[in-house]
Amino acid sequence: MSQVKSNTELEREEVAALEAKKQANRPVLTLLAGYIQSAFSAAQQHRDTTGVTQRLINSKRLKAGEYDDTKLAQIEQTGGSNMFFNITESKCESFEAWMADVFSGSGERPWDLTPTPIPELDGDEARNVEQLTVQRFQQMQAAGQPITPEEVQQFACDLYDEVLRVKTEDAQERASRMAQKIEDQTVEGGFEDALSDFFTDLGDYPSAILKGPVFTKTKRLNWRNGAVAVEEEVVPHWTTVNPVNFFPGPNARSVHEAYLCEVIDYDRGDLANMRGQEGWNTQAIEQALGLHAAGVSNSLDNLPGESAMAALEDRNMSINSGRPEASIRALEFWGNVQGSMLKQWGMPGIDDDFRFYAVTCTMINNIVVRAVMNPDPLGKRPYYVTSFIKNKNSLWGLKSIPEKMEDCQEGVNGCQRNLMDNLAFCSGPQVAADLDATPAAYVPTLNQQYPRKVWAYHGTKTHVNKPVDFFQPQSNASELIDVSDYYEKKSDDRTLIPRYVVGDQDLSGAGATASGLSMLMGASSRGIKRVIKNVDKDILRPVIYCMYVYNMLHLDDDSLKGDAQVVPRGALAMLVREQTQLRRQEFLSMTNNPTDLQIIGIERRANLLREIAKGLDLPEDKVVPSEDELRARMGAPTQPGDEPAPQEEE
């Protein structure tokens, strides 16, 4: 007897069969894949339970100028305006502009390489000093000249100082050439663009993450033998990591503690091109591509909080679903893994099953497609993290700018909503009508008001003088505006980012004068100096030092190599330089009188003009005459002992 099934049952069986096929296609977890998956789950759970994921969403929501669902429901329940008067976005953009001006506004690089203060002499150089000293005094002794121990010591010291001087000059030249090389590498690798995006995240989120250098092969046009040639070069690249996709290990206080996980979207073509590359498993890549083409779901596609962030950023998460150009989501892992797991996966060079190796792995849908040793010779990971306000016990900062001023934003919103409601009530008169005196046919037309309208009523039924009365509601606009301004000004104190930093013209009191504004600017810079110090210490210094180590190990040009240290001179110095420049200009104006000019002299005043021109990025040699030219104009001797040029008699 045949069995009859409904369409619903047939569809259910078809879906079950398709799901069973997908499950059959799923790979069996290797030890390495299971370890990475468990580590990521622990990091994800820790970030969610500590509230970091929600903090990221709230910070982004505040800058986007949107209420959370609970607050919006409360506003809609009471009725009235639901406007969001966004001062958080302005504050974040002011911070971003301020940081960009400090680190790149002058056109100079905000870092430098300097040689160590006292260069060390190697064994041969020290022996040369000793041999030259012995030869010198052997010759004097052979000539019968008297020799004292003091003369021997003085000669050796002078010779040693001369060798140090030459070595120091050589070290300075090498450091300068190395700095130029690193600057060229950072420009080609997109470091400035990544740093700009980093400053945006630094103002928006509790922490910002910069990644690099990541060395990849890039096709470039080069001029070879009089023709243009396309060549592949290994070029360092820098990017900014979205904090939503960053998962440090539980309780990690730095990027070098515990382990790190980053969620990355790969283009399918780029992933296919990785086949045959060092560290990549061709069979695993093809298996991952096959699962993606078969529609097998990826556990990384719907991370907690990602849909909320996508809505705030106006991104459609489903736009890539099932499309040929859809990207593949992968998990990049940095941490220590036991040798037995790496050996089972097939990683070469593992000679100890119980040793933990520092590795980086890439996993797609529980398939490890890449596993290599940490390429950094010092074991560092290519991630750099800092915060607006650092937390010494966590990679995530204490508070972002939106979190710091959230109470001020809420106060401004409340005042502005009430202001809109109050202005709406006060936009026209309110009407009070005596319904007992109004005929029933006219009641529906009471809210229809127009010029020369006739108001019909029963004169015998009214108990008041007028059956219809008009009155104007009280306007509280002035008080609400004052309170709103109070909260907006308080946001300056919360964030230490005053409005006049970005050119607010509405200044009074000390800010109304140039010197007073200079004092306010100096006071406000104390708060931003803390953030600049964080960027110097956590971002610039380690990034540049990493490139210095790479060049020392891999470049063939020995003229660049030397003992040097990274000095982030540009950051705090650039911030203070504006104040110093104002003081110099004030000093120049105060001494612009005959008495002070007679004391200072023309040459020293010229030195002052040169420093001011240098601070204004002017060519000082073309603006201020040289010392020799000044002496020639004044008729003074150009060299010590020279007589002044004779003056012609009229």
C-alpha positions in Angstrom: 0.0 0.0 0.0 1.5 3.3 -1.0 2.1 6.1 1.6 0.8 9.5 0.8 2.8 12.5 2.2 1.9 16.1 2.3 4.0 18.8 0.7 5.1 20.0 4.1 6.4 16.6 5.0 8.2 16.3 1.7 9.9 19.7 2.2 10.9 18.7 5.7 12.5 15.5 4.5 14.3 17.4 1.8 15.7 19.9 4.2 16.8 17.1 6.6 18.5 15.2 3.8 20.4 18.4 2.7 21.5 19.1 6.3 22.6 15.5 6.6 24.7 15.9 3.5 26.2 19.1 4.9 27.1 17.3 8.1 28.7 14.5 6.2 30.8 17.0 4.3 32.0 18.6 7.6 35.7 17.7 8.3 36.7 15.8 11.4 38.4 18.2 13.9 42.1 17.7 14.2 43.8 18.3 17.6 45.0 21.7 16.4 41.6 22.7 15.1 39.9 21.7 18.3 42.5 23.6 20.4 42.0 26.8 18.4 38.2 26.5 18.5 38.2 26.0 22.3 40.6 28.9 22.7 38.4 31.2 20.6 35.3 30.1 22.4 36.9 31.0 25.8 38.0 34.4 24.5 34.6 35.1 23.0 32.8 34.1 26.2 35.2 36.2 28.3 34.6 39.3 26.1 30.9 38.9 26.3 30.6 38.2 30.0 32.9 41.1 31.0 30.6 43.5 29.0 33.2 44.5 26.4 31.1 43.5 23.4 28.2 45.6 24.8 30.5 48.5 25.4 31.7 48.4 21.8 28.1 48.6 20.6 27.1 51.4 23.0 30.2 53.5 22.1 29.3 53.1 18.4 25.6 53.8 19.0 26.4 57.0 20.9 28.6 58.3 18.1 26.0 57.3 15.5 23.4 59.3 17.4 20.9 56.6 18.1 19.0 55.6 21.2 19.0 52.1 22.5 15.8 50.1 22.2 14.8 50.6 25.9 15.3 54.3 25.9 13.5 54.7 22.6 10.5 52.8 23.8 10.3 55.0 26.9 10.4 58.1 24.7 7.7 56.8 22.4 5.5 55.8 25.3 5.5 59.4 26.7 5.1 60.9 23.2 6.8 64.0 21.9 10.1 64.5 20.1 12.6 61.7 19.8 15.5 63.8 18.4 19.1 62.9 19.3 21.2 66.1 19.6 24.5 64.5 18.8 27.4 66.2 20.5 29.4 62.9 20.9 30.1 62.7 17.2 31.5 66.3 17.2 33.7 65.5 20.2 35.1 62.3 18.6 35.8 64.1 15.3 37.5 66.9 17.2 39.7 64.3 18.9 40.5 62.7 15.6 41.4 66.0 14.0 43.6 67.0 17.0 45.5 63.7 16.9 46.0 63.9 13.1 47.3 67.5 13.5 49.7 66.5 16.3 51.2 63.5 14.5 51.1 64.6 10.9 50.1 68.2 10.7 53.6 69.6 10.4 54.6 67.3 7.6 57.4 65.8 9.7 57.5 62.2 10.8 56.5 61.8 14.4 59.5 59.6 15.2 63.2 59.3 14.6 66.1 57.0 14.9 69.1 58.1 16.9 72.3 56.2 17.6 73.1 55.1 21.1 74.6 58.0 23.2 78.1 56.3 23.5 79.0 53.9 20.7 80.9 50.9 21.8 84.3 50.1 20.3 84.8 46.6 19.1 88.0 44.6 19.9 89.9 45.7 16.8 89.2 49.4 17.3 90.3 49.3 21.0 93.5 47.4 20.0 94.2 50.0 17.3 94.1 52.8 19.9 96.4 50.8 22.1 98.9 50.1 19.2 98.9 53.7 18.0 99.6 54.9 21.5 102.5 52.5 21.9 104.0 53.3 18.5 103.7 57.0 19.2 105.7 56.9 22.4 108.2 54.3 21.1 109.1 56.9 18.4 109.5 59.6 21.0 111.6 57.4 23.1 113.8 56.5 20.2 114.3 60.2 19.4 115.4 60.8 23.0 112.4 62.9 24.0 111.3 62.7 27.6 108.1 60.9 28.3 105.8 61.2 31.3 102.9 58.9 32.3 100.6 61.9 32.1 101.5 62.5 28.5 100.8 58.8 27.6 97.4 58.9 29.3 96.5 62.2 27.7 97.5 61.0 24.2 95.5 57.8 24.6 92.4 59.7 25.8 92.6 62.2 23.0 93.0 59.4 20.4 90.1 57.5 22.0 87.9 60.6 21.9 88.7 61.1 18.2 87.8 57.5 17.4 84.5 57.9 19.3 83.8 61.1 17.5 84.3 59.5 14.1 82.3 56.5 15.1 79.5 58.7 16.5 79.3 60.7 13.2 79.2 57.4 11.2 76.4 56.1 13.5 74.4 59.2 13.0 74.7 58.9 9.2 73.7 55.3 9.4 70.7 56.0 11.6 69.6 58.8 9.3 69.7 56.5 6.3 67.9 53.8 8.2 65.2 56.3 9.2 64.7 57.4 5.6 64.4 53.7 4.5 61.8 53.0 7.2 59.9 56.1 6.2 59.8 54.9 2.6 58.6 51.5 3.8 55.8 53.0 5.9 54.6 55.2 3.0 54.5 52.3 0.6 52.8 50.0 3.2 49.9 52.3 4.0 51.0 53.1 7.5 49.7 56.7 7.4 46.3 55.6 6.2 46.2 52.9 8.9 47.2 55.3 11.6 44.4 57.7 10.5 41.9 54.9 10.8 43.5 54.0 14.1 42.9 57.5 15.5 39.2 57.2 14.5 38.9 53.9 16.5 40.8 55.4 19.4 38.2 58.0 19.8 35.2 55.8 19.2 36.0 52.6 21.1 37.5 51.6 24.5 40.6 50.4 22.6 42.1 50.7 19.1 44.2 48.0 17.4 46.8 48.5 14.7 48.2 45.4 12.9 51.5 45.2 11.0 53.9 44.9 9.5 52.4 42.0 7.6 54.8 41.1 4.8 53.0 40.1 1.6 54.1 39.7 -2.1 52.8 42.7 -4.1 53.1 43.3 -7.8 54.8 46.6 -8.6 56.0 48.5 -11.6 59.8 49.0 -11.7 62.1 50.6 -14.3 64.6 48.0 -15.4 67.1 48.5 -18.3 65.2 51.3 -19.8 61.8 49.5 -19.7 58.9 49.1 -17.3 58.8 45.7 -15.7 56.2 44.1 -13.4 57.9 42.5 -10.5 56.8 40.9 -7.2 58.2 42.4 -4.1 57.8 41.6 -0.4 56.3 44.7 1.0 55.2 45.4 4.6 51.5 46.4 5.1 49.7 47.9 8.0 45.9 47.8 8.7 43.5 48.8 11.5 41.7 45.9 13.1 38.0 46.4 13.9 37.7 45.9 17.7 34.5 43.8 17.1 36.7 41.2 15.3 39.5 41.2 18.0 39.4 38.5 20.7 42.3 38.5 23.2 42.7 35.6 25.6 40.9 35.9 29.0 42.6 38.4 31.3 45.3 39.3 28.8 47.0 42.5 29.8 49.1 42.9 26.6 49.2 41.5 23.1 52.1 39.2 24.1 50.2 37.6 27.0 47.9 34.6 26.6 46.8 34.3 23.0 45.0 36.4 20.4 42.3 35.7 17.9 41.2 37.9 15.0 38.3 37.3 12.6 39.3 38.0 9.0 37.3 38.0 5.8 39.2 36.5 2.9 38.4 36.9 -0.8 37.9 33.5 -2.3 40.3 34.3 -5.2 43.0 35.5 -2.8 42.6 32.3 -0.7 42.9 30.1 -3.7 46.1 31.8 -4.7 47.6 30.8 -1.3 47.8 27.2 -2.5 51.5 26.2 -2.7 52.6 29.1 -0.5 54.9 28.4 2.5 52.9 27.4 5.5 49.6 27.0 3.6 48.0 23.6 3.2 46.7 23.2 -0.4 44.4 20.3 0.4 42.9 22.1 3.4 42.3 25.3 1.3 40.5 23.3 -1.4 38.4 21.6 1.2 37.4 24.9 2.8 36.5 26.4 -0.6 34.4 23.3 -1.3 32.5 23.6 1.9 31.8 27.3 1.2 30.6 26.5 -2.3 28.3 23.8 -0.9 26.6 26.3 1.5 27.9 24.8 4.7 27.4 27.3 7.4 30.3 29.0 9.1 30.3 29.4 12.9 32.0 32.8 12.5 29.3 34.3 10.3 27.1 35.5 13.2 29.2 36.7 16.1 27.6 38.2 19.2 27.0 41.9 18.6 27.9 41.9 15.0 24.4 42.4 13.7 23.9 45.4 16.0 27.2 46.9 14.8 26.3 46.3 11.2 23.1 48.2 11.6 24.9 51.1 13.2 27.4 51.2 10.3 24.7 50.8 7.6 26.1 47.4 6.5 23.9 44.6 5.2 25.3 41.3 6.6 23.2 39.2 4.3 24.4 40.8 1.0 27.2 38.3 0.5 25.1 35.3 1.4 25.1 32.8 -1.5 26.7 35.2 -3.9 29.6 34.2 -6.1 31.8 37.0 -4.8 31.0 36.2 -1.2 34.0 36.4 1.1 35.1 33.6 3.4 35.4 34.2 7.1 38.5 32.9 8.8 40.0 32.9 12.3 43.6 33.9 12.7 45.2 32.6 15.9 48.5 33.7 17.6 49.7 31.8 20.6 51.6 28.8 21.9 50.7 25.3 20.8 52.0 21.9 21.9 54.3 20.2 19.4 52.1 17.0 19.2 49.2 19.0 17.8 51.4 20.7 15.2 53.0 17.4 14.2 49.6 15.8 13.7 48.6 18.6 11.4 51.8 18.1 9.4 53.9 21.2 10.4 57.6 20.6 9.6 60.4 21.1 12.0 58.6 19.9 15.1 61.1 17.7 17.1 59.5 17.8 20.6 55.9 16.7 21.2 55.7 18.3 24.6 57.3 21.6 23.8 55.0 24.6 23.2 55.8 26.5 20.0 54.9 30.2 19.3 52.9 29.9 16.1 50.2 31.6 14.0 47.4 29.6 12.4 44.5 30.3 10.1 41.3 28.3 10.5 38.3 28.2 8.2 35.2 26.3 9.2 37.2 24.2 11.7 39.8 23.4 9.0 43.3 24.7 9.7 44.6 25.9 6.3 47.8 27.6 7.6 50.2 27.0 10.4 53.7 28.6 10.7 56.1 29.6 13.4 55.9 33.2 14.6 58.0 35.0 12.0 59.2 37.7 14.3 62.7 37.0 15.5 62.0 38.4 19.0 58.7 36.5 19.2 56.5 39.6 19.1 53.0 39.6 17.6 52.1 42.2 14.9 49.4 43.8 17.0 49.6 47.1 18.8 46.8 48.2 21.2 46.2 51.4 23.2 43.3 53.3 24.7 42.1 56.8 25.4 42.3 55.8 29.1 44.4 52.7 29.6 43.5 49.9 32.0 46.6 48.3 33.4 44.7 45.0 34.0 43.2 44.6 30.5 43.8 45.3 26.9 40.4 47.1 26.8 40.5 50.7 28.1 38.6 52.0 31.0 36.4 54.3 29.0 36.0 55.6 25.5 35.2 59.2 24.6 31.5 58.3 24.1 31.4 56.5 27.4 33.2 59.4 29.2 30.5 61.9 28.1 27.5 59.7 28.1 25.9 61.5 31.0 26.4 64.8 29.3 24.9 63.5 26.0 21.9 62.2 27.9 21.4 65.6 29.6 21.7 67.5 26.3 19.2 65.0 24.7 16.7 65.5 27.5 16.9 69.3 27.2 16.6 69.3 23.5 13.6 67.0 23.4 11.8 69.1 26.0 12.8 72.2 24.1 11.2 70.9 20.9 8.1 69.8 22.7 7.8 73.2 24.5 8.3 75.1 21.3 5.6 73.0 19.6 3.2 73.9 22.4 4.1 77.5 22.2 3.9 77.8 18.4 0.3 78.9 18.6 -2.5 79.7 21.2 -4.4 77.0 23.1 -8.3 77.1 23.0 -10.7 76.5 25.9 -14.3 76.0 24.8 -17.5 75.7 26.9 -19.2 72.5 25.5 -22.4 73.3 27.3 -22.8 76.5 25.3 -21.7 75.0 22.0 -24.3 73.4 19.7 -23.5 69.7 19.1 -23.2 70.3 15.4 -20.3 72.7 16.0 -18.3 70.6 18.4 -16.4 68.7 15.6 -15.3 72.0 14.1 -13.8 73.5 17.3 -10.3 72.6 16.3 -10.7 74.3 12.9 -9.5 77.8 13.3 -9.3 80.4 10.6 -9.7 84.2 10.2 -13.3 85.6 10.5 -14.6 82.3 11.8 -18.1 82.5 13.4 -18.4 80.9 16.8 -22.0 79.8 17.4 -23.1 79.1 21.0 -26.2 79.1 23.3 -26.1 82.3 25.2 -28.5 81.1 27.8 -26.4 78.1 28.7 -23.0 79.7 29.2 -21.8 80.4 32.8 -18.8 82.5 31.7 -18.4 85.7 29.8 -16.8 84.0 26.8 -17.8 80.5 25.5 -14.3 80.3 23.8 -11.1 81.4 25.4 -7.6 81.7 23.9 -4.4 81.5 26.0 -0.7 81.2 25.2 1.4 78.4 27.0 4.5 79.5 28.8 7.8 79.2 26.9 10.8 77.6 28.8 13.1 77.8 25.9 15.7 80.1 27.5 16.0 77.9 30.6 16.3 74.7 28.5 18.9 76.2 26.2 21.0 77.3 29.3 20.8 73.8 30.8 21.7 72.2 27.4 24.7 74.5 27.1 25.8 73.6 30.6 25.9 69.9 29.8 27.7 70.6 26.5 30.4 72.6 28.3 30.7 69.8 30.9 31.5 67.4 28.2 34.7 69.4 27.7 35.7 68.6 31.3 34.7 65.0 30.9 36.8 64.4 27.8 39.5 67.1 28.2 38.8 68.1 24.6 37.6 71.7 24.7 35.7 73.2 21.8 38.1 76.0 21.2 40.8 73.4 20.2 39.0 73.0 16.8 38.3 76.7 16.3 35.1 77.4 18.2 34.7 81.2 17.9 32.2 81.5 20.8 34.8 82.4 23.5 34.7 84.8 26.4 36.8 85.7 29.3 40.4 84.6 29.0 39.7 83.0 25.6 38.8 86.4 24.1 42.5 87.5 23.9 45.4 85.9 22.1 47.5 85.4 25.3 44.5 84.1 27.2 43.6 81.6 24.4 47.3 80.5 24.5 47.0 79.8 28.2 43.8 77.8 27.7 45.4 75.8 24.9 48.4 75.1 27.1 46.1 73.9 29.9 44.0 71.7 27.6 47.1 70.0 26.2 47.8 68.4 29.6 44.9 66.0 29.0 45.8 65.1 25.5 49.4 64.5 26.4 48.4 61.4 28.2 46.8 60.0 25.1 49.8 61.0 22.9 52.1 59.3 25.4 50.1 56.1 25.0 50.4 56.3 21.2 54.1 56.9 21.4 54.8 54.1 23.8 52.3 51.4 22.5 52.2 52.2 18.8 55.0 54.3 17.3 58.0 53.0 19.2 57.3 49.2 18.8 56.1 49.6 15.1 59.3 51.4 14.0 61.5 49.2 16.1 60.0 46.2 14.5 60.9 47.6 11.0 64.4 48.4 12.3 64.9 44.8 13.4 63.6 43.5 10.1 65.9 45.7 8.1 68.9 44.8 10.2 68.3 41.2 9.5 67.1 41.1 5.9 68.5 44.1 4.0 71.7 43.7 2.1 72.7 47.4 2.3 75.2 47.6 5.2 75.4 51.4 5.0 72.0 51.5 6.8 72.9 49.2 9.6 74.1 50.4 13.0 73.2 50.5 16.7 70.2 52.8 17.0 67.1 53.4 19.2 63.6 54.6 18.3 62.7 58.1 19.6 59.1 59.2 19.1 60.2 62.8 19.2 57.4 64.2 17.1 54.4 63.7 19.4 54.8 65.6 22.6 57.4 67.9 21.0 55.0 68.9 18.3 52.3 69.6 20.8 54.5 71.9 22.8 56.1 73.5 19.8 53.1 75.6 19.0 53.2 77.1 22.5 57.0 77.6 22.2 56.5 79.4 18.8 54.0 81.8 20.4 56.4 82.6 23.2 59.2 83.3 20.6 57.0 85.6 18.7 56.0 87.4 21.9 59.7 87.7 22.8 60.5 89.1 19.3 57.8 91.7 19.7 58.9 92.8 23.2 62.5 93.2 22.2 61.7 95.2 19.0 63.0 98.5 20.4 66.3 100.4 20.2 67.4 99.6 23.8 66.9 95.8 23.6 68.3 95.7 20.0 71.5 97.4 21.3 71.8 94.8 24.0 71.0 91.8 21.8 72.7 92.8 18.7 71.9 92.2 15.0 73.5 88.8 14.8 71.6 87.4 17.8 68.4 88.8 16.6 69.0 87.1 13.3 69.4 83.8 15.2 66.0 84.4 16.8 64.4 85.1 13.4 65.9 81.9 12.0 64.3 79.8 14.8 60.9 81.5 14.2 61.2 80.9 10.5 62.1 77.3 11.1 59.0 76.8 13.3 56.8 78.2 10.6 58.3 75.8 8.0 59.9 78.6 6.1 63.3 78.3 4.3 65.3 80.1 6.9 68.3 80.5 4.6 66.2 82.3 2.1 64.3 84.5 4.7 67.2 85.5 7.0 70.6 86.5 5.6 73.6 84.4 6.7 76.1 85.6 9.3 78.7 86.4 6.6 76.2 88.4 4.6 75.2 90.3 7.8 78.8 91.1 8.6 79.3 92.3 5.0 76.3 94.6 5.3 77.6 96.0 8.6 81.2 96.2 7.4 82.4 93.8 10.2 85.3 91.3 9.8 84.2 87.9 8.4 87.1 86.1 10.2 88.7 86.6 13.5 91.6 89.1 13.1 90.3 90.6 9.9 90.0 94.3 9.8 86.6 95.9 9.0 86.2 97.1 5.4 87.1 100.8 5.0 84.1 103.0 4.6 84.1 105.4 1.7 84.0 109.1 2.5 81.3 111.2 1.0 
